[in-house]
Amino acid sequence: MAEKISRIDDRYAINEKYATLRGIHRDAQRHLSEVEWNYLWCGTGDEVTLKDNTAAFDRYRFVTPLFAGIDNPDTRTNVLGFDLSFPAFIAPFGGEAVFHPDGHLAIGRAAEAVGIQQMVPVAASFPLEDIAAASSVASVFQMTFVGDEDAVMDLAERAKNAGYKYLCITYSPVRQWRERMMEDRFSIRGESGPANFGPGRSDPAALVELLEFTQPRWNWQQVARAIAHAPLPCILKGVTSVQDAHAALDAGAVGLYVSNYGGRTVDRTPAALDVLPSIRKSVGQEIPIIFDSGIRRGSDIATALALGADAVALGRLIGLGLAADGEYGVRRTLELLQREFWTTLGHLGCSQVGDLSEAVLYHPPADMAR
Ligand SMILES: Cc1cc2nc3c(=O)[nH]c(=O)nc-3n(C[C@H](O)[C@H](O)[C@H](O)COP(=O)(O)O)c2cc1C
């Protein structure tokens, strides 16, 4: 993929509808109703964590050494055995038909065109099999370990049979306090939400509501037992402390997913970026770490990797691309992210992704070292 980038086309984007992510953002906002926009952008409580996630990125600065620039850095990498054209996954986000009727089907096709992999949530607007059939990159299935263990294993088996390669395990103890959605009377099940919820709404969304909020919670012993019996290797999402990172690895997770769900679970938890360095330092270099919560542009990917992530996951940005122009909007979002990441690598003197380290960051503020 990196070889295919033509620098002239890249700079002027003459044939493209969108020259920047700003244009995609503007179109998305034009296309969505206020209620739909709130579903994409809401956090919980006062949305302090939502703001902190991006403020954390804004506190970092880069070092750009003279005469060390690279004219065509290689953005490719391999994470969890996947060759990626740049270090990114599609984050698992549900209810996506709100943004465009083709939802994760379009997202998968766009991800395939650009050369990255897709995580698919249990709360997607389409059955997991249909999404798997839409492209060759629907590789990680997100599900919650909650409720009846046999039912959970049946769902995991279904994901395996559909061709998924990993399970992304999440935990959701109680319903979230999302005031924008509460004021809008918006429900993911569409019970009292807007009539134009989207034609793709299907059982899985209802299923996740049921599983997450009415069934018994699991403990680490159950998690370890389930991972041992799961038909696919598991990564654990929602890791935000060194303690949980080790608990996840002890339970058998093959990778960690550092995330606070984009500030959508409980407010006033730390910015995900702020907890990343200590987790990487504590688990060592070998454990794969995926990071999300606050990625807004290509240079943010470089910051997250410099602080210890192997790849990032993209949530709201993909929602914007989808709302702006379906499959094309998502593809263009990914291309722009890849190109900005590429130019960032070049300016930082990194010829490849593995060259990113804390050395590319200018005096990380002392309070970041938590
Ligand atoms: C509209 C929306 C729906 C989401 N649904 C899910 C979900 O079903 N399962 C899940 O694990 N995470 C879900 N997430 C969280 C994302 O996977 C990801 O962690 C988050 O978007 C990262 O924050 P950012 O987009 O601000 O960078 C959702 C996020 C959004 C914006």
PDBQT file of the ligand as one rigid body, heavy atoms in Angstrom, charges set to zero:
ROOT
HETATM    1  C1  LIG A 401     -21.331   5.076  18.285  1.00  0.00    +0.000 C 
HETATM    2  C2  LIG A 401     -20.397   4.186  19.047  1.00  0.00    +0.000 A 
HETATM    3  C3  LIG A 401     -20.776   2.881  19.358  1.00  0.00    +0.000 A 
HETATM    4  C4  LIG A 401     -19.895   2.044  20.044  1.00  0.00    +0.000 A 
HETATM    5  N1  LIG A 401     -20.260   0.747  20.283  1.00  0.00    +0.000 NA
HETATM    6  C5  LIG A 401     -19.345  -0.105  20.828  1.00  0.00    +0.000 A 
HETATM    7  C6  LIG A 401     -19.647  -1.489  20.968  1.00  0.00    +0.000 A 
HETATM    8  O1  LIG A 401     -20.716  -1.945  20.594  1.00  0.00    +0.000 OA
HETATM    9  N2  LIG A 401     -18.700  -2.291  21.510  1.00  0.00    +0.000 N 
HETATM   10  C7  LIG A 401     -17.475  -1.827  21.904  1.00  0.00    +0.000 A 
HETATM   11  O2  LIG A 401     -16.634  -2.594  22.378  1.00  0.00    +0.000 OA
HETATM   12  N3  LIG A 401     -17.162  -0.508  21.790  1.00  0.00    +0.000 NA
HETATM   13  C8  LIG A 401     -18.057   0.352  21.255  1.00  0.00    +0.000 A 
HETATM   14  N4  LIG A 401     -17.719   1.673  21.082  1.00  0.00    +0.000 N 
HETATM   15  C9  LIG A 401     -16.377   2.143  21.494  1.00  0.00    +0.000 C 
HETATM   16  C10 LIG A 401     -15.398   2.059  20.321  1.00  0.00    +0.000 C 
HETATM   17  O3  LIG A 401     -15.119   0.719  19.983  1.00  0.00    +0.000 OA
HETATM   18  C11 LIG A 401     -14.064   2.734  20.674  1.00  0.00    +0.000 C 
HETATM   19  O4  LIG A 401     -13.552   2.164  21.849  1.00  0.00    +0.000 OA
HETATM   20  C12 LIG A 401     -14.223   4.242  20.840  1.00  0.00    +0.000 C 
HETATM   21  O5  LIG A 401     -14.960   4.773  19.765  1.00  0.00    +0.000 OA
HETATM   22  C13 LIG A 401     -12.855   4.916  20.906  1.00  0.00    +0.000 C 
HETATM   23  O6  LIG A 401     -12.988   6.282  21.148  1.00  0.00    +0.000 OA
HETATM   24  P1  LIG A 401     -12.813   7.372  19.975  1.00  0.00    +0.000 P 
HETATM   25  O7  LIG A 401     -13.706   6.975  18.873  1.00  0.00    +0.000 OA
HETATM   26  O8  LIG A 401     -13.231   8.665  20.619  1.00  0.00    +0.000 OA
HETATM   27  O9  LIG A 401     -11.367   7.368  19.578  1.00  0.00    +0.000 OA
HETATM   28  C14 LIG A 401     -18.609   2.528  20.432  1.00  0.00    +0.000 A 
HETATM   29  C15 LIG A 401     -18.236   3.837  20.108  1.00  0.00    +0.000 A 
HETATM   30  C16 LIG A 401     -19.108   4.667  19.421  1.00  0.00    +0.000 A 
HETATM   31  C17 LIG A 401     -18.658   6.071  19.074  1.00  0.00    +0.000 C 
ENDROOT
TORSDOF 0
